[in-house]
């Protein structure tokens, strides 16, 4: 089992397979994608070596992220490879959802268990303003397709200062009959969007207090769960999660490591630099990668230092998928 010097065990790998995305979300890629080309990202065989090494060290959950992971032409092969890796018990992905209506059943058949979809507003005009794409209706149809396919569905929504009570009430009314987990995520500062962060960041603490006052109750965490605090209410089909990276002791329960599409290990989303492991992955030697991971985990810090304004090498969230 991968364990750091603070006693935290890592069951969960977030694997970015591309940095490219065709949405232009205000808090991520407002000017569109201008990063590396696809030939600079890990190959299928390199991903295979990586997955086997992590599984050998006790990783049981893998999330495929981007960018937008479905933009890779071999995404279905990556998904099948991940689900067929011995030791990997749960496969998730994060997507903007625009292709989900067409492919949800195919992804489920390939081994996908869970899908996280970004929906920052249920108002079509506000959704288009935030994402740069007028595709809310298509994304909502995709959610229905994912539920019908038997996938565990979570919806991500970034908290912004223009987050209004009417927007919250609209989401709550939607959750009455919608069997998904809606996760509100505090905006995180990145290197390219410092001014946007200062203008738009909103703490999730008042929202948590409001939910508790309305009768929402905390849920117990799975060992491979992400960072969300989740809540349920007997009158609602859906659940609510809160991801508050600026809250006290947020990093105490860290159970995940990240690998970027170019093959760099990130011990934290906001670490100063990723650690290049592409040369090891290219050899196909799983044991060498295992030894490397065991050695470098001692470099992981106790906290992300976001509260000190240190964003590390993360220029935008598309680099690592959050």
N, C-alpha and C positions, 0 to 999 in steps of 0.2 A: 504494500500500500504506500502511495506517495504521501509523505507527511513532512511538514516544514518544521522549523526550529521553535515554532510557537504551539506545536501540537495539533495544528489543523490538518485534517485529512482531505484528500482531493479525489472525489468520486466522479467529477464532472468536467468534461472538456468542451470548450466552445471553439469550434473549428471554422474559421473563415475560409471560404473557397474562392471568393472573388471580392475585390473592393468596388467593382462597378455597380452602379444603380441607375435606373432610368427615371426615378422620381427626383424631385428637387425640394426636399423638405427643408423648411426654414432653419431648423436647428441642426442640420447635418450637411447637406450639399445644396445650399441655396442657389449656387451658380452652376449646378450640374457637375457631373463627374469629369475630372481632369487628371486622374491618377494613372498608375501603371497599366500596360496592356496585358491581355490575357496570357500571353506567352511567358510572362514573368511570374505566374502563379504556379503552385505545386501541381505536378502531374498526378494522374490516377495511381500510378505505382508508388509515388512518394507518399501519397495520402494513405495507401494501404500499409506501408511500413510504419507510418506514424500511429495509425489506429491500433495496430498489433502491439506496439510498444506501450501505449497508454493502457490498453486492456490488460497487458501482462502485469502492470503495476496497480491494478485494481479499479481502473476507471470503468464505470458501469453505465454512464449516461454521456451521450454526445449530442451537442446541438450544432447543426450546420447553419452558418450565418454568412453574411456578405459584409458590405454591399447587399445586393439582391442575389441570393444563391442560385435562383432558377435561371439566371442569365447565362450560366455555364451550360454549354451544349451537352456536356457529359454529366449533368446534375443527377439524372436518374441512376446512372452507373455508380456515382459517388454514394447516393442514398442506399442502393442495394449493397454496396461494399461495406458500408458502415453497419447496416443491420445484420449482415452475415458474419461480422467479426466476432469470434468467440469471446465471451465476457461482456460484450456490450448488450445491456438489457433494455435500454430505452433510447430511442432516437427521436430528436426534436429538430425543428427548423424555425427560423425567423424569416418572415417574408412580408412584402408590402401587400400581398394578397391578390394582385391584379390577374394572376394566371391560375388562381386556385380553383375557380369554377370549372375550368377545363381539366385540370390535372389532379384534383384532390384524391379521387379514387385510385388513380395510378400510383400516386405517392404512397397511399395506404398499402396497396398491394406490394410495393417495393420495400416495405418495412417501417414506414414512418408511424410513430405513435402520437406525436404532439406537434401542433403548429401554433406559432405565435404570430399574430397579425397586427400591424400598426394601423390604428384608426384614431386619429386625434380629434375628430369631431363627427357627429352624426348629422350635421348640417352640410349638405352638398357644397354650398358656396364656400363655407369656412374650410372644409376638407380640401377643396381645390386650392384655396389661398395658401394653406399650410404646406401642401405636398407638391404643388405645381402640376397636378393631374386631376382632371375631372372624372374620377373613376370610383367614387364612393359606392354607387349602385352595383357596379361589377364586383367590388370587394365584398359587399354584403351578400351578394349571391354566392360568392366563393365561400363565405362562412357557412352558409346553409349546406353547400356541397361537402364541406369538410365535416360538419356534424353528421350528415347523412352517410358519409364514408366511415364513420366510427372513430374519427380522430378526436383526441383531447384538444380543445380549442381555447387559447388564451388571446386576449386582445390587449395591446399595449397603447397607452395614451399618455403623451408627455404633458406634464403640468406646466402651464405658462401663465404669466401675469394676466393675460386677457381671458383666463379660465373663469367663466362666470357661473353664477348659481344656476342659471337656466341650462347651461351645458351639462352640469352635474345632474340636474333633475331629468334631463333628457336621457342621459345614460342610465340612471336609476330606473326610469320607466321601461327602458329597453331590456334591462336585466330581469324584470319581473317574469318574463317568459322565455328569455334567451339563456340556454344552459352553457354559458361560457364564463371564464374568469377574466374580468376586466381589471387590468393593472395600471394604476396611475404611477408615472415615473417622474421623479424630480429631474428637471433639466440639469445636465452635468456640463461643467465648463470644459471646453476643448481649445486647443491652441489657435484655431482659425476663427473662433466665434466668441471671443472674449466680450465684445461690446453687446452682442445679442444676449449672452448670459446675464450680464449685469442689468440689462433692461427687463428680461423676461423670467428670471429664476423665481420660483415660488416654492416655499417649504411645504411638504406634505403633512406636517404635524397638525395644522388646523383641520385638515380634511379627515385625518385619523380621529380626532376628537369628535368631529361631527358624526362620523360613522358609528362610533361607540355610543353616542347619545341617541342615535336612531335605532339602536338595538342590534347592530352587527357584532358578531362574536368571533374571536380569533380561532384559527385552525392550526392544528399541529403540523409541523414541517416534515417532509420526507427527507431522508438522508442525502438524496441527490437533488433536492430542490434548489431553485435559484434564490436570489436575495430577497424576494418579496415577502412581506408580512401579509398573510391572506385572511379574509374574513368571510363569514357566511351569515345569512339571515333566513329564518324559516319561511318567510313570505316571498322569497325570491328564488327563481330557478338558477340564476347566475351567482357568482361570487365576486368579491373585490379584493385586489391585491394592492399593496403600496410598496414602492421601491424608493427608499429615502437614503441615498448614499452619504448625505451630510449629517445623518443622525448619529448619536453617540453609539459607539461599539458596533457600527455597521460591519466592519471588517472582521470582527471576532468569529463570525460564522462562515467566513469565506471557505468554499469547498470546490472552487473551479479554477482552471488554468485556461489560457487562451493561446491559440496558434494562428498567426495571420496567414493570409493567402500566399504571400511570398515565402512562407516557411520559417517565420521567426516566432520563437516562444516568448510570450508576454506573461510574466508572473503576476501582473496586475494590469487592468485596463488602462491605468494611468502611470505605468512604469516609464522610467526615463528612456529606455531603449529596449527593443526586443532583442533576444539572443538568437543569432542565426544558427539554424540547425539543418539548413538545406543540404549542405555537403554530406551530412550523416544520412539523411533520408535518401539521397541519390544512390548510396551504396546498397540499400536494401537490407542492411544488417540490423535486425531488430534489437539484438542484445546491446549493440553500441548505443543505440538511441535510448534504451532503458538506462544504461549506465550514465549517460549524459543527463537525463532527466533527474536521476537521483542526486547527482552532484550539484546541479545548478539550483535545485529547489531551496537550498540553504541561503540563497541570495534574496529570497522573497521577504519583503518588509512586513511589519506588523499592520501598517495602515497605508491608505492610498495618498494621504496628504492633500486631498482636494480642499479640505477646510482651510488650508494655508495658501490656496490659489495655485498649487503646483499641478499642472495638467500633463506633465511628462511629454512623451513623444506623440501623443494622440492628437493629431490635427483636426480630425473629424471622426464621428462615430462609424462612418462607413469603413474605416480602416480595419475595425475589429468586430463590428456588428453589435457593439454595446456589451 
